Amino acid sequence: MKTNLKQILVLLALPFISVNAQTKNADYAVVSGKISKPIEGKELKLLNRKENKNITVKINSDGTFKETVKLDQPGYYSLYYAKGNVVYLKNGSDLKVKFVNEAKSLKFEGKGSIENSILYLKDSLNNALIGEFPYSDFLSLEEKEYNRQIDAYKKTIIDLVEKNKGKIDPAFSAKQVEDVSKLKESMQPMYEEQKKILKELAPGMASPEFNNYLNYAGGTTSLKDLRGKYVYIDVWATWCHPCLNEVPFLNEIEEKYKGKNITFVSISIDREKELEKWRAMIVEKKMGGVQLWAGGNSPVEFSDRYYIKGIPRFILLDPKGNIVNQNAPRPSDEKLVKLLDSLL
């Protein structure tokens, strides 16, 4: 797997033996804990969309918090702070949550800690296994290795559930086993599509074209106009926060390779009603390079032919318009500099 399984298991080992006596006949759950380094102005929230619950939890000045949640039935809640995590609550739970490493990881104690430690481990391993959407690295694995990693993940969680079977909620156990058992089936359509993508967009293949995209600097630009240099393409939108997070890094990369044989192109897929917002953001963010707009509500063939389902997406082409990397490293990834240095 892409993570150190032993380290995660060690991290989560203590909560499995630190369980308080059960609270009988309670019709609520208690969630309490401490955030080691509270972030000023950051709220802690418990969300359950199914039951339309949105609870803002008060954080005391010393980072401690405590909230009583009235429950009609057991359920999964999103616990949002610096990042989102899922917790399982049922009547009688007295769950103590400790945020460590500035809320980058959690530890659990008290009644309900075993279920939540299993859930946290499951989610951590799942994220490490498949990565970020659209899961390109994982889905590009050879079939034998792809199956091995999924089976190893499945076995880890099922073994852990079995080991703690008499200590945890049977409905919770069944749900976790069902989830990991269905992972391969749920990923299979994406795995088959990725095979197609890797074949059609392999290094050295001619890139799909785009034609007459509106250029912020004036007129229109087509991909063929950019021949003669490497082209690093950023597909983005003004409403995409991960896209905007990459802008300062992209500006730095552009400055680093100024005068080199490479053109940096940003293609906005904003809708027509957001056209002026696109223009304003280019100025606000001091965005350089070639700034293009793909045409609003009309079909975007270039994005479709690159099977773009999530943005930002970065593409690197050679001076002849052939694909170097159809899913290139982000500007914030140090791998991009290594890649460009090897080419320029």
Salt bridges, closest charged atoms under 4 A:
ASP27 OD2 - LYS70 NZ 2.51
GLU43 OE1 - LYS45 NZ 3.49
GLU51 OE1 - LYS53 NZ 3.44
ASP94 OD2 - LYS96 NZ 3.34
GLU102 OE2 - LYS37 NZ 3.85
GLU115 OE2 - LYS90 NZ 3.39
GLU132 OE1 - ARG330 NH2 3.85
GLU143 OE1 - LYS195 NZ 3.74
GLU145 OE2 - ARG148 NH2 2.81
ASP151 OD1 - LYS184 NZ 3.30
ASP159 OD2 - LYS155 NZ 2.63
GLU162 OE2 - LYS165 NZ 3.74
GLU178 OE2 - LYS182 NZ 3.02
ASP179 OD2 - LYS122 NZ 2.87
ASP179 OD2 - LYS175 NZ 2.98
GLU192 OE2 - LYS195 NZ 3.93
GLU193 OE1 - LYS309 NZ 2.64
GLU209 OE2 - ARG227 NH2 2.61
GLU246 OE2 - ARG330 NH1 3.80
GLU274 OE2 - ARG271 NH2 2.70
GLU276 OE2 - ARG279 NE 3.32
